[in-house]
């Protein structure tokens, strides 16, 4: 998932509000209803380790994961979408404690929309600050690269004389 946004359904004012993406989510390996993934399959799809998936569950970043009759974890397409979103939050630099807080708010329901929005807006501000810092750093690197390119050309010019 990319940027999450909340929108009212097209069913009218009493429609349930749901989180959707600004861009379509990636294609799932299996259709809904047949989406029972083992932990090793989720590892292969997401690039996360089994240890990380278990840790996410233990700290409350993942909601309850279904289990098979033998006790094996069974992930769904919805779980894959959530893991994708958590990956985006990780890329923002959001602290794990804030990600867990966000997950708790999601589980609490619609009454927490304002709190969720505030948390995401705060993270967005942090990302914009980091982007500005990175742009400034990139400009310094560009100046240095240009300097060394000019110096190298000048040296080559002196050698060819």
CNS distance restraints for C-alpha pairs under 8 A (distance, minus, plus):
assign (resid   1 and name CA) (resid  21 and name CA) 6.06 0.50 0.50
assign (resid   1 and name CA) (resid  23 and name CA) 7.30 0.50 0.50
assign (resid   1 and name CA) (resid  24 and name CA) 7.28 0.50 0.50
assign (resid   1 and name CA) (resid  25 and name CA) 5.05 0.50 0.50
assign (resid   1 and name CA) (resid  26 and name CA) 7.25 0.50 0.50
assign (resid   1 and name CA) (resid  81 and name CA) 6.25 0.50 0.50
assign (resid   1 and name CA) (resid  82 and name CA) 7.84 0.50 0.50
assign (resid   1 and name CA) (resid  84 and name CA) 5.66 0.50 0.50
assign (resid   1 and name CA) (resid  85 and name CA) 5.22 0.50 0.50
assign (resid   1 and name CA) (resid  88 and name CA) 7.71 0.50 0.50
assign (resid   2 and name CA) (resid  21 and name CA) 5.92 0.50 0.50
assign (resid   2 and name CA) (resid  22 and name CA) 6.49 0.50 0.50
assign (resid   2 and name CA) (resid  23 and name CA) 6.32 0.50 0.50
assign (resid   2 and name CA) (resid  25 and name CA) 7.52 0.50 0.50
assign (resid   2 and name CA) (resid  85 and name CA) 6.77 0.50 0.50
assign (resid   2 and name CA) (resid  88 and name CA) 7.09 0.50 0.50
assign (resid   3 and name CA) (resid  21 and name CA) 5.86 0.50 0.50
assign (resid   3 and name CA) (resid  22 and name CA) 5.80 0.50 0.50
assign (resid   3 and name CA) (resid  23 and name CA) 7.71 0.50 0.50
assign (resid   4 and name CA) (resid  19 and name CA) 6.32 0.50 0.50
assign (resid   4 and name CA) (resid  20 and name CA) 5.85 0.50 0.50
assign (resid   4 and name CA) (resid  21 and name CA) 4.90 0.50 0.50
assign (resid   4 and name CA) (resid  22 and name CA) 6.51 0.50 0.50
assign (resid   5 and name CA) (resid  19 and name CA) 5.71 0.50 0.50
assign (resid   5 and name CA) (resid  20 and name CA) 5.69 0.50 0.50
assign (resid   5 and name CA) (resid  21 and name CA) 6.16 0.50 0.50
assign (resid   5 and name CA) (resid  22 and name CA) 6.88 0.50 0.50
assign (resid   6 and name CA) (resid  17 and name CA) 6.70 0.50 0.50
assign (resid   6 and name CA) (resid  18 and name CA) 5.83 0.50 0.50
assign (resid   6 and name CA) (resid  19 and name CA) 4.64 0.50 0.50
assign (resid   6 and name CA) (resid  20 and name CA) 6.21 0.50 0.50
assign (resid   7 and name CA) (resid  17 and name CA) 5.86 0.50 0.50
assign (resid   7 and name CA) (resid  18 and name CA) 6.28 0.50 0.50
assign (resid   7 and name CA) (resid  19 and name CA) 6.79 0.50 0.50
assign (resid   7 and name CA) (resid  20 and name CA) 7.31 0.50 0.50
assign (resid   8 and name CA) (resid  12 and name CA) 7.93 0.50 0.50
assign (resid   8 and name CA) (resid  13 and name CA) 7.72 0.50 0.50
assign (resid   8 and name CA) (resid  15 and name CA) 6.57 0.50 0.50
assign (resid   8 and name CA) (resid  16 and name CA) 6.75 0.50 0.50
assign (resid   8 and name CA) (resid  17 and name CA) 4.80 0.50 0.50
assign (resid   8 and name CA) (resid  18 and name CA) 7.07 0.50 0.50
assign (resid   9 and name CA) (resid  15 and name CA) 5.47 0.50 0.50
assign (resid   9 and name CA) (resid  16 and name CA) 6.36 0.50 0.50
assign (resid   9 and name CA) (resid  17 and name CA) 6.09 0.50 0.50
assign (resid   9 and name CA) (resid  18 and name CA) 7.62 0.50 0.50
assign (resid  10 and name CA) (resid  15 and name CA) 7.23 0.50 0.50
assign (resid  11 and name CA) (resid  15 and name CA) 5.33 0.50 0.50
assign (resid  21 and name CA) (resid  25 and name CA) 6.93 0.50 0.50
assign (resid  25 and name CA) (resid  81 and name CA) 7.32 0.50 0.50
assign (resid  28 and name CA) (resid  77 and name CA) 6.49 0.50 0.50
assign (resid  30 and name CA) (resid  34 and name CA) 6.14 0.50 0.50
assign (resid  30 and name CA) (resid  35 and name CA) 5.40 0.50 0.50
assign (resid  30 and name CA) (resid  77 and name CA) 7.77 0.50 0.50
assign (resid  31 and name CA) (resid  35 and name CA) 6.11 0.50 0.50
assign (resid  32 and name CA) (resid  76 and name CA) 7.94 0.50 0.50
assign (resid  32 and name CA) (resid  77 and name CA) 6.71 0.50 0.50
assign (resid  35 and name CA) (resid  75 and name CA) 7.36 0.50 0.50
assign (resid  35 and name CA) (resid  76 and name CA) 5.07 0.50 0.50
assign (resid  35 and name CA) (resid  77 and name CA) 5.89 0.50 0.50
assign (resid  36 and name CA) (resid  74 and name CA) 5.33 0.50 0.50
assign (resid  36 and name CA) (resid  75 and name CA) 5.57 0.50 0.50
assign (resid  36 and name CA) (resid  76 and name CA) 5.46 0.50 0.50
assign (resid  37 and name CA) (resid  41 and name CA) 5.84 0.50 0.50
assign (resid  37 and name CA) (resid  42 and name CA) 6.43 0.50 0.50
assign (resid  37 and name CA) (resid  73 and name CA) 7.97 0.50 0.50
assign (resid  37 and name CA) (resid  74 and name CA) 5.22 0.50 0.50
assign (resid  37 and name CA) (resid  75 and name CA) 4.83 0.50 0.50
assign (resid  37 and name CA) (resid  76 and name CA) 6.31 0.50 0.50
assign (resid  38 and name CA) (resid  42 and name CA) 6.39 0.50 0.50
assign (resid  38 and name CA) (resid  72 and name CA) 7.29 0.50 0.50
assign (resid  38 and name CA) (resid  73 and name CA) 6.12 0.50 0.50
assign (resid  38 and name CA) (resid  74 and name CA) 5.30 0.50 0.50
assign (resid  38 and name CA) (resid  75 and name CA) 6.41 0.50 0.50
assign (resid  39 and name CA) (resid  43 and name CA) 6.14 0.50 0.50
assign (resid  39 and name CA) (resid  50 and name CA) 6.41 0.50 0.50
assign (resid  39 and name CA) (resid  53 and name CA) 7.87 0.50 0.50
assign (resid  39 and name CA) (resid  73 and name CA) 6.34 0.50 0.50
assign (resid  39 and name CA) (resid  74 and name CA) 7.10 0.50 0.50
assign (resid  39 and name CA) (resid  75 and name CA) 7.27 0.50 0.50
assign (resid  40 and name CA) (resid  44 and name CA) 6.30 0.50 0.50
assign (resid  40 and name CA) (resid  50 and name CA) 7.02 0.50 0.50
assign (resid  41 and name CA) (resid  45 and name CA) 6.21 0.50 0.50
assign (resid  42 and name CA) (resid  46 and name CA) 5.88 0.50 0.50
assign (resid  42 and name CA) (resid  47 and name CA) 7.87 0.50 0.50
assign (resid  42 and name CA) (resid  48 and name CA) 7.79 0.50 0.50
assign (resid  42 and name CA) (resid  75 and name CA) 7.46 0.50 0.50
assign (resid  42 and name CA) (resid  80 and name CA) 7.55 0.50 0.50
assign (resid  43 and name CA) (resid  47 and name CA) 5.33 0.50 0.50
assign (resid  43 and name CA) (resid  48 and name CA) 5.24 0.50 0.50
assign (resid  43 and name CA) (resid  49 and name CA) 5.62 0.50 0.50
assign (resid  43 and name CA) (resid  50 and name CA) 6.19 0.50 0.50
assign (resid  44 and name CA) (resid  48 and name CA) 7.76 0.50 0.50
assign (resid  46 and name CA) (resid  80 and name CA) 7.88 0.50 0.50
assign (resid  46 and name CA) (resid  83 and name CA) 7.76 0.50 0.50
assign (resid  46 and name CA) (resid  84 and name CA) 7.65 0.50 0.50
assign (resid  48 and name CA) (resid  52 and name CA) 6.30 0.50 0.50
assign (resid  48 and name CA) (resid  53 and name CA) 6.96 0.50 0.50
assign (resid  49 and name CA) (resid  53 and name CA) 6.42 0.50 0.50
assign (resid  50 and name CA) (resid  54 and name CA) 6.22 0.50 0.50
assign (resid  51 and name CA) (resid  55 and name CA) 6.05 0.50 0.50
assign (resid  52 and name CA) (resid  56 and name CA) 6.05 0.50 0.50
assign (resid  53 and name CA) (resid  57 and name CA) 6.38 0.50 0.50
assign (resid  54 and name CA) (resid  58 and name CA) 6.13 0.50 0.50
assign (resid  55 and name CA) (resid  59 and name CA) 6.14 0.50 0.50
assign (resid  56 and name CA) (resid  60 and name CA) 6.17 0.50 0.50
assign (resid  56 and name CA) (resid  61 and name CA) 4.86 0.50 0.50
assign (resid  56 and name CA) (resid  62 and name CA) 5.53 0.50 0.50
assign (resid  57 and name CA) (resid  61 and name CA) 5.83 0.50 0.50
assign (resid  57 and name CA) (resid  62 and name CA) 4.71 0.50 0.50
assign (resid  57 and name CA) (resid  63 and name CA) 6.67 0.50 0.50
assign (resid  57 and name CA) (resid  64 and name CA) 7.29 0.50 0.50
assign (resid  57 and name CA) (resid  65 and name CA) 7.71 0.50 0.50
assign (resid  58 and name CA) (resid  62 and name CA) 7.97 0.50 0.50
assign (resid  59 and name CA) (resid 100 and name CA) 7.32 0.50 0.50
assign (resid  60 and name CA) (resid 100 and name CA) 6.11 0.50 0.50
assign (resid  60 and name CA) (resid 103 and name CA) 7.28 0.50 0.50
assign (resid  60 and name CA) (resid 104 and name CA) 7.50 0.50 0.50
assign (resid  61 and name CA) (resid  99 and name CA) 6.82 0.50 0.50
assign (resid  61 and name CA) (resid 100 and name CA) 4.89 0.50 0.50
assign (resid  61 and name CA) (resid 103 and name CA) 5.74 0.50 0.50
assign (resid  61 and name CA) (resid 104 and name CA) 7.85 0.50 0.50
assign (resid  62 and name CA) (resid  79 and name CA) 7.90 0.50 0.50
assign (resid  62 and name CA) (resid  82 and name CA) 7.93 0.50 0.50
assign (resid  62 and name CA) (resid 103 and name CA) 7.31 0.50 0.50
assign (resid  63 and name CA) (resid 103 and name CA) 7.78 0.50 0.50
assign (resid  63 and name CA) (resid 107 and name CA) 7.77 0.50 0.50
assign (resid  65 and name CA) (resid  73 and name CA) 6.30 0.50 0.50
assign (resid  65 and name CA) (resid  74 and name CA) 6.51 0.50 0.50
assign (resid  65 and name CA) (resid  75 and name CA) 6.30 0.50 0.50
assign (resid  66 and name CA) (resid  73 and name CA) 5.91 0.50 0.50
assign (resid  66 and name CA) (resid  74 and name CA) 5.21 0.50 0.50
assign (resid  66 and name CA) (resid  75 and name CA) 6.66 0.50 0.50
assign (resid  67 and name CA) (resid  71 and name CA) 5.16 0.50 0.50
assign (resid  67 and name CA) (resid  72 and name CA) 5.22 0.50 0.50
assign (resid  67 and name CA) (resid  73 and name CA) 4.51 0.50 0.50
assign (resid  67 and name CA) (resid  74 and name CA) 5.27 0.50 0.50
assign (resid  68 and name CA) (resid  72 and name CA) 5.19 0.50 0.50
assign (resid  68 and name CA) (resid  73 and name CA) 6.44 0.50 0.50
assign (resid  68 and name CA) (resid  74 and name CA) 6.40 0.50 0.50
assign (resid  75 and name CA) (resid  79 and name CA) 5.86 0.50 0.50
assign (resid  75 and name CA) (resid  80 and name CA) 7.38 0.50 0.50
assign (resid  76 and name CA) (resid  80 and name CA) 6.45 0.50 0.50
assign (resid  77 and name CA) (resid  81 and name CA) 6.24 0.50 0.50
assign (resid  78 and name CA) (resid  82 and name CA) 6.22 0.50 0.50
assign (resid  79 and name CA) (resid  83 and name CA) 6.14 0.50 0.50
assign (resid  80 and name CA) (resid  84 and name CA) 6.17 0.50 0.50
assign (resid  81 and name CA) (resid  85 and name CA) 6.31 0.50 0.50
assign (resid  82 and name CA) (resid  86 and name CA) 6.13 0.50 0.50
assign (resid  83 and name CA) (resid  87 and name CA) 6.09 0.50 0.50
assign (resid  84 and name CA) (resid  88 and name CA) 6.49 0.50 0.50
assign (resid  85 and name CA) (resid  89 and name CA) 6.35 0.50 0.50
assign (resid  86 and name CA) (resid  90 and name CA) 6.15 0.50 0.50
assign (resid  86 and name CA) (resid  99 and name CA) 7.45 0.50 0.50
assign (resid  87 and name CA) (resid  91 and name CA) 6.30 0.50 0.50
assign (resid  88 and name CA) (resid  92 and name CA) 6.50 0.50 0.50
assign (resid  89 and name CA) (resid  93 and name CA) 6.78 0.50 0.50
assign (resid  89 and name CA) (resid  94 and name CA) 5.83 0.50 0.50
assign (resid  89 and name CA) (resid  99 and name CA) 7.23 0.50 0.50
assign (resid  90 and name CA) (resid  94 and name CA) 5.77 0.50 0.50
assign (resid  90 and name CA) (resid  95 and name CA) 7.65 0.50 0.50
assign (resid  90 and name CA) (resid  96 and name CA) 7.88 0.50 0.50
assign (resid  92 and name CA) (resid 123 and name CA) 7.10 0.50 0.50
assign (resid  92 and name CA) (resid 124 and name CA) 7.92 0.50 0.50
assign (resid  92 and name CA) (resid 126 and name CA) 7.94 0.50 0.50
assign (resid  92 and name CA) (resid 127 and name CA) 5.95 0.50 0.50
assign (resid  93 and name CA) (resid 127 and name CA) 7.74 0.50 0.50
assign (resid  94 and name CA) (resid  98 and name CA) 6.48 0.50 0.50
assign (resid  94 and name CA) (resid  99 and name CA) 6.74 0.50 0.50
assign (resid  94 and name CA) (resid 123 and name CA) 6.44 0.50 0.50
assign (resid  95 and name CA) (resid  99 and name CA) 6.47 0.50 0.50
assign (resid  96 and name CA) (resid 100 and name CA) 6.14 0.50 0.50
assign (resid  97 and name CA) (resid 101 and name CA) 6.14 0.50 0.50
assign (resid  98 and name CA) (resid 102 and name CA) 6.09 0.50 0.50
assign (resid  98 and name CA) (resid 119 and name CA) 7.78 0.50 0.50
assign (resid  99 and name CA) (resid 103 and name CA) 6.24 0.50 0.50
assign (resid 100 and name CA) (resid 104 and name CA) 6.18 0.50 0.50
assign (resid 101 and name CA) (resid 105 and name CA) 6.22 0.50 0.50
assign (resid 102 and name CA) (resid 106 and name CA) 6.26 0.50 0.50
assign (resid 102 and name CA) (resid 116 and name CA) 6.25 0.50 0.50
assign (resid 102 and name CA) (resid 119 and name CA) 7.41 0.50 0.50
assign (resid 103 and name CA) (resid 107 and name CA) 6.33 0.50 0.50
assign (resid 104 and name CA) (resid 108 and name CA) 6.27 0.50 0.50
assign (resid 105 and name CA) (resid 109 and name CA) 6.72 0.50 0.50
assign (resid 105 and name CA) (resid 112 and name CA) 5.77 0.50 0.50
assign (resid 105 and name CA) (resid 115 and name CA) 7.53 0.50 0.50
assign (resid 105 and name CA) (resid 116 and name CA) 6.67 0.50 0.50
assign (resid 106 and name CA) (resid 110 and name CA) 7.62 0.50 0.50
assign (resid 106 and name CA) (resid 112 and name CA) 7.17 0.50 0.50
assign (resid 106 and name CA) (resid 116 and name CA) 7.73 0.50 0.50
assign (resid 108 and name CA) (resid 112 and name CA) 6.76 0.50 0.50
assign (resid 109 and name CA) (resid 113 and name CA) 7.81 0.50 0.50
assign (resid 112 and name CA) (resid 116 and name CA) 6.15 0.50 0.50
assign (resid 113 and name CA) (resid 117 and name CA) 6.06 0.50 0.50
assign (resid 114 and name CA) (resid 118 and name CA) 6.18 0.50 0.50
assign (resid 115 and name CA) (resid 119 and name CA) 6.23 0.50 0.50
assign (resid 116 and name CA) (resid 120 and name CA) 6.21 0.50 0.50
assign (resid 117 and name CA) (resid 121 and name CA) 5.96 0.50 0.50
assign (resid 118 and name CA) (resid 122 and name CA) 6.10 0.50 0.50
assign (resid 119 and name CA) (resid 123 and name CA) 6.32 0.50 0.50
assign (resid 120 and name CA) (resid 124 and name CA) 6.04 0.50 0.50
assign (resid 121 and name CA) (resid 125 and name CA) 6.23 0.50 0.50
assign (resid 122 and name CA) (resid 126 and name CA) 6.39 0.50 0.50
assign (resid 123 and name CA) (resid 127 and name CA) 6.20 0.50 0.50
assign (resid 124 and name CA) (resid 128 and name CA) 6.20 0.50 0.50
assign (resid 125 and name CA) (resid 129 and name CA) 6.24 0.50 0.50
assign (resid 126 and name CA) (resid 130 and name CA) 6.23 0.50 0.50
assign (resid 127 and name CA) (resid 131 and name CA) 6.04 0.50 0.50
assign (resid 128 and name CA) (resid 132 and name CA) 6.22 0.50 0.50
assign (resid 129 and name CA) (resid 133 and name CA) 6.30 0.50 0.50
assign (resid 130 and name CA) (resid 134 and name CA) 6.09 0.50 0.50
assign (resid 131 and name CA) (resid 135 and name CA) 6.07 0.50 0.50
assign (resid 132 and name CA) (resid 136 and name CA) 6.22 0.50 0.50
assign (resid 133 and name CA) (resid 137 and name CA) 6.20 0.50 0.50
assign (resid 134 and name CA) (resid 138 and name CA) 5.99 0.50 0.50
assign (resid 135 and name CA) (resid 139 and name CA) 6.22 0.50 0.50
assign (resid 136 and name CA) (resid 140 and name CA) 6.47 0.50 0.50
assign (resid 137 and name CA) (resid 141 and name CA) 6.34 0.50 0.50
assign (resid 138 and name CA) (resid 142 and name CA) 6.10 0.50 0.50
assign (resid 139 and name CA) (resid 143 and name CA) 6.25 0.50 0.50
assign (resid 140 and name CA) (resid 144 and name CA) 6.31 0.50 0.50
assign (resid 141 and name CA) (resid 145 and name CA) 6.07 0.50 0.50
assign (resid 142 and name CA) (resid 146 and name CA) 6.03 0.50 0.50
assign (resid 143 and name CA) (resid 147 and name CA) 6.06 0.50 0.50
assign (resid 144 and name CA) (resid 148 and name CA) 6.21 0.50 0.50
assign (resid 145 and name CA) (resid 149 and name CA) 6.05 0.50 0.50
assign (resid 146 and name CA) (resid 150 and name CA) 6.07 0.50 0.50
assign (resid 147 and name CA) (resid 151 and name CA) 6.05 0.50 0.50
assign (resid 148 and name CA) (resid 152 and name CA) 5.90 0.50 0.50
assign (resid 149 and name CA) (resid 153 and name CA) 6.24 0.50 0.50
assign (resid 150 and name CA) (resid 154 and name CA) 6.16 0.50 0.50
assign (resid 151 and name CA) (resid 155 and name CA) 6.22 0.50 0.50
assign (resid 152 and name CA) (resid 156 and name CA) 6.24 0.50 0.50
assign (resid 153 and name CA) (resid 157 and name CA) 6.14 0.50 0.50
assign (resid 154 and name CA) (resid 158 and name CA) 6.36 0.50 0.50
assign (resid 155 and name CA) (resid 159 and name CA) 6.38 0.50 0.50
assign (resid 156 and name CA) (resid 160 and name CA) 6.39 0.50 0.50
assign (resid 157 and name CA) (resid 161 and name CA) 6.66 0.50 0.50
